[in-house]
Amino acid sequence: MMASFFDQFSSPYLMGIPLIVIAITLPWILFPTPPTRWINNRLITVQVWLTGRFTNQLMSPLSIKGHKWALLLTSLMVFLITINLLGLLPYTFTPTTQLSLNMGLALPLWLATVIIGMRDQPTIALGHLLPEGTPVLLIPALIIIETISLFIRPLALGVRLTANLTAGHLLIQLIATAVLVLLPMMPTVAILTATILFLLTLLEVAVAMIQAYVFVLLLSLYLQENI
């Protein structure tokens, strides 16, 4: 029983080919391309408005140099939200429950922010490792602690996204299994449990969007420190 709960997180295969590639590329097909007309339909209008609002909120704390990252961060946000929401549908696979994928996104982007800081302003970038006014005796320990915290950032990004989505999917499957087991024996309790399952599903929809936003927001904060 426990093994079957975790089977949903294993990448499916078809004729020996991993379907995670299709699960990653498919969400981009679902978004319509904005036409060149002045008047668009409602779906494209809402899509452009939401994207513009998010980009404005994300880029407002950054300097002009950071605005070069607008397209990358906005595309990453849309990509993560779409994959997370599609993973809540029945008989689907969520690639963002794989730590390898999340680390593959977090590590290069975090490393890019660090490299930019070391290249453009090395003194300020290294100054983050030692807070101002630190006692002399604490300087070696604080440098070690701040260096460790710096290198833990990409791991925290990947693990946070993986853990939240994995926990939510496991909880949904556990409660859904309880509903199926209780339905023949105690229909009233099964109905109450199904209501909890519905509310939990709504909560997971919010978690899927919030975790994608937090992932991109933390990347923008790391970028803000280094530009």
N, C-alpha and C positions, 0 to 999 in steps of 0.2 A: 504493500500500500504506500509506504513512504517513498519507495523508488518511483512509483507512478506519479507522485506529486511533483517530482523534480524532472520528469521526462519532458515537461513543457518547455524547459529551458535549454534542452539540447537542440542543436541545429539540425533541422530535417534534411534528409538527402533524397534525391530522386535519380535513380540509375547511377549512383555513386557521385553525383554532383551536388555540392552543398547549396541549398536554396537560400542561404543567408544573403547571397549576392542579389537575388531577386527581391528579397525583403528590404534590402537597402536602397535599390534603384527604383522600385515601384512607386514610393511616395511622390517622387518628382513628377511622375506622369499625371498625378491626380490634380495638380494645380494648373488652371488655365493660363495661357500666356496673354498678357494684356495686349489688346489690339492698338492700332494707331489712331482709332477714331476718338473724337472728343467725348462722345457719349458711350459709356460702357454699360453692361448689364449689372445687376445688383451684386452678384457674386464677386466679380472682378473689382467693383467699387469698394466693397467691404474688405477684400483682400489687400488692395492697395492702401486703404486707410489704416488698417491694423498694422501693416508692415511699416508705413510711414511713422505712425505713432511710436511703435517700438524702437525704430531706428533713432528717432528724435530723443526719446528718453535715454537710450543707451549711449548715444554719442555726446549728449549735452555736457557731462562732466569732463570729457576728454578734450585735449587740445587739437589743433588743426592736423597735427601729425597722426593722431589716433583715428581721424575720420577716414583714413585709407582702409581701416579694418571694418568699415560699416557693412560692406557687401558680404564679407566673410562671416561676420558674427550674426548678421540677420539671416543669412542662408542657413547657418548652423542651427539657429533657433527654430526656424520653420521645419528643418529636417528632423530635429529631435522631437518636436511637438507632434509631427505627423506620425513618426514611427511609434512613439509612445501611445498615441491614441489608437492607431490601427492595431496595436498589440492587445488592446482590450476586447477586440472582437473575437467571437468564438472561432476556433480552428485556425488561429493565426499564430505567428511566431514573432516575438519581440526581440530584435537584435540588440537593443540597449540593455537587456538583462545579461549580456555577455560582458564580463569585465575586460576581455581582450579588446573589444570594439571601443568601449568607453576610454580605456587607457590609450588606444590608438588615436583617439580624438584629443584627449586632454594633454598627453605628453608633448606632442610636437607644437601645439599652440602655446602651452606654458613655456616651452623652451624658446620659442620665437620671441615672446615678451622679454625673457631674461636676456637673450642675445641682443635685442634692440637696446635694452637699458645699459648693458655693458659696452655697447658700441657708441651710443650717443652721449651718455652721461655716466661714465664708470664711477666717478667719485660719489655721486648721489646713490647709484645702485648699490655700491658696496657700503655706503653709509647706513642703509637699512639694516645691516647686520649688527650694528652697534648703536643703540639709542643714545641720544645726547644726555650728558650728565651721569653716565654710568660710573659707579665707583671702580677704582683701578683694580681691586681684588676680584671683581665680578666680570671684568672684561673678557678673559679667556672663556669662562663658562657661558656667558651670553652670546659670544660669537659662535660657539658650538651649537647652542640651542637654536639661535636664529638661522643658522645654516641648515640644521636638520629640518626646521619648520619650512624653510624655503623648498627643500627637495621633497617634502611630504605633500606639497600642494597638488601636483598632478595626481598622486595616488588618492588624495581626499576627493578630488573632482570625480575620478572614475568610480571609486567605491561608493560615494554618496548616491550617484545616479543608479548604479547597479543594485545597491541594497534596498533603496526605496521601492524600485519597481518590482524587484524579486519578492520582497515582503508583501506587497500589495497583491500580486498575482497568487502567491501561496495562500493568503488569507481568503481571497475570493474562492479559490478551488476548495479549500477546507470547508467553508460555509456552504458552498453549493453541494458538496458531498453530504454534508449533514442534512440539508433539505431533502435530498433524494432518499436518505436512510430513514428520516423521520416521517416522511409523507404517508407511507402505508400504516404506520403504527400510531402516530399522534399528528393528525392533520392540522390541528390548531397551532401546535408548536411549530410545525413545518411552515405554516403561513407567516407566523411571526418571524421565523428565521429567514424566510424569503424576503420579507420587508427589510430586515437588516442587511441582507445581501444587496438589495436594490440601492439602499442608502450608501453602502460601502462602495458600490460601483460608481455612484456619483462622486464620492470622495476620491476614488482612484482617477477619475477623469481630471479632477482638479490637481491631484498630485502629479499626474503625467505632464500637465502644462507647467506647473510650478517648478518641477525639477528641471525641465528644459530651460526655463527662464533663469533659474539659479545657476545652472552650469555656465550659461553665456554671460550672466552678470558677473560672476566671479572672474571669468577670463578678462572681462573689460576692466575690472578693478586691478587685476595683475598688470594689465597693459597701462593703466593710469599711473601706476607706481613707477613705470620705467620709461615714460616719455615726458 
